[in-house]
């Protein structure tokens, strides 16, 4: 990460904090790792694994819970890459993304999925109130917003979802917006919001209900245990394999 940033690459870190049950030592090591990584990347997104307990099915096995954590990371990274690389209804230039994320420091990421007649509103509300956020994105001064849906995604739905995000961030926020069509997402919409330049408040007071995180489909790669690295940070299987995202 340090070398990439030194040669001028936009460097974004997406990491998780350990579950509480993993122990104080591991949490301390992870905090130290996050601190060391912070100065070596442009933007650092930290997702607290412990928050998965509030959205995961109570009957979900531990192994599946770790897979969900990995899948959340995948969705975040893919949300950033899709907004740049996949042609969509509304395309975004890489320079715009760099303007939001270069030397931005800490960032928050929320992911929401909506279905049914009010899927756009449902997805947007889920994204901004996601328990996976360490704090609120209210007042954010920089936002990357990616809306992904099937061929049935309408312009009115895109507008409705964007309006909800616009209402909560800073009135003068620099918002980079993209809309992508994914034929596999018929009947549902996925909203990914990445916020920078904010002063957030704890999400514990949020009363918005979000739907539980579903188990990601099992694949041969998903059975791999996360590789343990120094400083207590996990590298998820999808990054270990350096696989390209399937489109």
C-alpha positions in Angstrom: 0.0 0.0 0.0 2.8 2.4 0.9 4.6 1.8 -2.4 1.4 2.1 -4.4 0.7 5.5 -2.8 4.2 6.7 -3.3 4.1 6.1 -7.0 0.8 8.0 -7.3 -1.8 5.2 -7.3 -5.1 5.9 -5.6 -4.8 3.5 -2.6 -7.9 2.4 -0.8 -7.8 0.0 2.2 -10.9 -2.0 3.2 -10.4 -3.9 6.4 -12.5 -5.4 9.2 -12.2 -5.2 13.0 -12.3 -8.6 14.8 -15.3 -10.0 16.6 -15.3 -9.3 20.3 -15.1 -13.0 21.1 -11.7 -13.1 19.3 -10.2 -11.5 22.4 -8.8 -8.2 23.5 -5.3 -9.0 22.3 -6.5 -9.6 18.7 -8.6 -6.4 18.9 -5.5 -4.5 20.1 -3.4 -5.9 17.3 -6.1 -5.0 14.7 -6.3 -1.4 16.1 -2.5 -1.1 15.8 -2.6 -2.4 12.3 -5.4 0.0 11.3 -3.3 2.9 12.8 -0.2 1.8 10.8 -2.2 1.4 7.6 -4.0 4.7 7.9 -1.0 6.8 6.9 -0.1 4.5 4.0 -3.4 4.7 2.1 -5.5 7.5 0.6 -8.7 6.2 2.1 -9.3 3.5 4.8 -12.7 1.9 5.2 -13.0 -0.1 8.5 -15.9 -2.5 8.9 -16.6 -3.8 12.4 -17.2 -7.6 12.3 -19.0 -7.4 15.6 -21.8 -5.5 13.9 -22.7 -8.5 11.9 -24.3 -10.0 15.0 -27.1 -7.5 14.7 -27.9 -8.4 11.1 -27.0 -12.0 10.7 -29.5 -14.8 11.2 -29.2 -16.1 14.8 -29.0 -19.7 13.4 -26.1 -18.8 11.0 -23.1 -21.1 11.7 -19.8 -19.4 12.7 -18.1 -20.4 9.4 -21.0 -18.8 7.4 -20.6 -15.6 9.6 -17.0 -15.3 8.5 -18.0 -15.8 4.9 -20.6 -13.0 5.3 -17.8 -10.7 6.6 -15.7 -11.5 3.6 -18.6 -11.0 1.3 -19.3 -7.5 2.8 -15.7 -6.6 1.9 -16.2 -7.9 -1.6 -19.3 -5.8 -2.1 -17.5 -2.7 -0.9 -14.5 -3.2 -3.2 -16.7 -4.2 -6.1 -18.9 -1.2 -5.5 -15.9 1.1 -6.0 -14.6 -0.8 -9.1 -18.0 -1.2 -10.8 -18.7 2.5 -10.7 -15.5 3.1 -12.7 -15.2 0.1 -15.0 -18.8 -1.1 -15.9 -20.7 1.0 -18.5 -24.0 2.0 -17.0 -26.9 4.4 -17.2 -24.6 7.0 -15.6 -20.9 6.6 -16.0 -18.2 8.0 -13.7 -14.7 9.1 -14.6 -11.8 7.8 -12.5 -10.7 11.4 -11.9 -14.0 12.1 -10.1 -13.4 9.1 -7.8 -9.9 10.2 -7.1 -11.2 13.7 -6.2 -13.3 12.1 -3.4 -10.9 9.5 -2.1 -7.4 10.9 -2.5 -5.9 11.8 0.9 -9.4 11.4 2.4 -8.4 9.5 5.5 -11.1 7.5 7.2 -14.3 6.6 5.3 -17.6 4.9 5.9 -19.3 2.4 3.7 -23.0 1.4 3.8 -24.6 -1.2 1.6 -28.4 -1.7 1.3 -30.6 -3.9 -0.8 -34.2 -3.2 -1.6 -37.0 -5.3 -3.2 -40.6 -4.7 -4.1 -42.4 -1.5 -5.1 -40.4 0.7 -2.7 -37.1 -1.0 -3.3 -35.2 2.2 -4.2 -36.2 3.9 -0.9 -35.7 0.7 1.1 -32.2 0.1 -0.3 -31.1 3.7 0.2 -32.4 3.8 3.8 -30.7 0.5 4.5 -27.4 1.8 3.1 -27.3 5.0 5.3 -28.5 3.2 8.5 -26.5 0.0 8.0 -25.2 -1.6 11.2 -22.0 -2.2 9.3 -21.3 1.6 9.6 -19.2 2.5 12.6 -20.9 5.9 12.7 -23.4 8.0 10.7 -22.6 9.4 7.3 -24.6 12.5 8.2 -22.8 15.7 7.1 -20.3 13.8 4.8 -18.6 16.2 2.5 -17.6 13.6 -0.1 -19.7 10.7 -1.3 -19.4 8.0 -3.9 -22.9 6.6 -4.6 -23.4 3.5 -6.7 -26.8 2.2 -7.6 -27.0 -1.3 -9.2 -30.2 -2.9 -10.5 -31.5 -5.2 -13.3 -32.9 -4.2 -16.6 -36.0 -3.2 -14.8 -34.2 -0.3 -13.0 -36.0 2.9 -13.7 -34.8 6.5 -13.8 -37.4 7.4 -11.2 -36.0 4.8 -8.8 -32.4 6.1 -9.3 -33.7 9.6 -8.5 -35.6 8.4 -5.5 -32.6 6.6 -4.0 -30.3 9.5 -4.7 -32.6 12.0 -3.0 -32.5 10.1 0.3 -28.7 10.1 0.3 -28.6 13.8 -0.7 -30.8 14.7 2.3 -28.5 13.3 4.9 -25.0 14.5 3.7 -23.6 18.0 3.7 -25.6 20.4 1.4 -22.4 21.3 -0.4 -21.0 17.7 -0.5 -19.1 16.6 -3.6 -21.2 13.6 -4.7 -20.0 11.2 -7.4 -22.9 9.2 -8.7 -23.1 6.1 -10.9 -25.9 3.7 -11.9 -25.1 0.2 -13.2 -27.2 -2.4 -14.8 -26.6 -6.0 -13.7 -29.0 -8.5 -15.4 -28.7 -10.8 -12.4 -30.4 -8.3 -10.1 -33.9 -8.5 -11.5 -36.4 -7.3 -8.9 -33.9 -5.8 -6.5 -31.6 -2.8 -6.1 -28.3 -2.6 -4.4 -27.1 0.8 -3.0 -23.5 1.3 -2.1 -22.5 4.6 -0.4 -19.0 5.5 0.5 -18.6 8.7 2.5 -15.6 10.8 3.4 -15.0 14.1 5.1 -17.5 13.6 7.9 -18.1 14.0 11.6 -20.3 11.1 12.5 -22.4 10.0 15.4 -22.9 6.5 16.7 -25.3 4.3 14.8 -26.6 2.8 18.1 -29.4 5.3 18.3 -30.7 4.6 14.8 -34.1 3.1 14.8 -34.2 2.3 11.1 -34.7 -1.4 10.5 -32.6 -3.2 7.9 -33.2 -6.6 6.5 -30.8 -9.4 7.7 -27.7 -10.2 5.8 -28.2 -13.3 3.7 -25.7 -16.0 3.4 -23.5 -15.6 0.3 -23.6 -18.5 -2.1 -21.0 -21.2 -1.2 -18.3 -21.6 -3.8 -15.0 -23.6 -3.6 -13.1 -20.4 -2.9 -15.5 -19.4 -0.1 -14.4 -22.5 1.9 -10.9 -21.1 2.4 -10.2 -19.8 5.8 -9.2 -16.1 5.9 -5.4 -15.8 5.8 -4.0 -14.5 9.1 -1.6 -11.6 8.7 0.4 -9.5 11.1 -1.2 -6.7 13.0 -4.4 -8.8 13.4 -5.9 -8.0 10.0 -7.6 -10.6 7.9 -7.1 -10.9 4.1 -10.3 -12.4 2.8 -10.2 -15.3 0.3 -11.5 -13.3 -2.6 -8.5 -11.0 -2.3 -6.0 -13.8 -1.6 -6.9 -15.3 -4.9 -6.8 -12.0 -6.7 -9.8 -13.0 -8.7 -11.5 -10.7 -11.1 -15.0 -9.8 -10.1 -17.5 -11.8 -12.1 -19.9 -9.6 -14.1 
